[in-house]
Each structure stands twice: as structure tokens, then as C-alpha cells.
Amino acid sequence: MLAMFFWAFVIGGLICVVGQLLFDVAKLTPGHTLSLLVVVGAILDGFGLYEPLVDFAGAGATIPITSFGNSLVHGAMQDAEKHGLIGVLTGMFQVTSSGVSAAIIFGFIGALIFKPKG
């Protein structure tokens, strides 16, 4: 059990370190860094490499933004097998709609409760 927590911390931390290096060393904007990490997660899932990482690291691989790209490709591939080309679009939306909806709703609630800066 302790090893599971350790590897989740290490893998999640490494993903965060990569993002921070993209900010500091590559001088990428937050939007570029976010997009790049989502694309990397999608590519890893496309090659079948992200699912073993999730099995190994658990929350360390499912919490960072790379898992959003994984979810997009995973849903698209699953529904494409069932419904063909239209399944590519519907699969992406079915798998990620709850996360996107939660981000919008909680962002709105946060904006109502707290005073924005700037």
C-alpha cells in the first residue's frame, strides 16, 4: 500500500516537473504547456502506453492534465470500434463531458464566492 502511494507521488511529481520545466526553460505560456501535456497524454494513449502507467502509478497518472488527453483518445477509440467515424466524436464527448462540466460549474461558483484579482 505504501509503495502505491510512493509511485503515485513520484510519477505525478515527474509530470508536474516536466510542466514546470516547459514554463521555466522553454519559456512556454500556460496555454501552450497545457496543450502540449494534453497532446502528450493523447499520444501515449494512442500507442497504448498510458494505461500501463495508470495501472502502475494510479492517481499519479490520472490526476495530472495528461490524463485528459488519455481520456479523449481512449473514448474516441472505444466508440470508433462500435459506431465508426461518428463514434470518434461522440466517444470523446461522453468520456470527458463530466470533467469539463465540473470545471465550468466549480469555476463559476469560485468566481461568485471570491473576488477576482485584476
Secondary structure, DSSP 8 states (H G I E B T S, - for coil): -HHHHHHHHHHHHHHHHHHHHHHHTS---HHHHHHHHHHHHHHHHHTT-HHHHHHHHTHHHHSSTHHHHHHHHHHHHHHHHHHTHHHHHHHHHHHHHHHHHHHHHHHHHHHHHS----
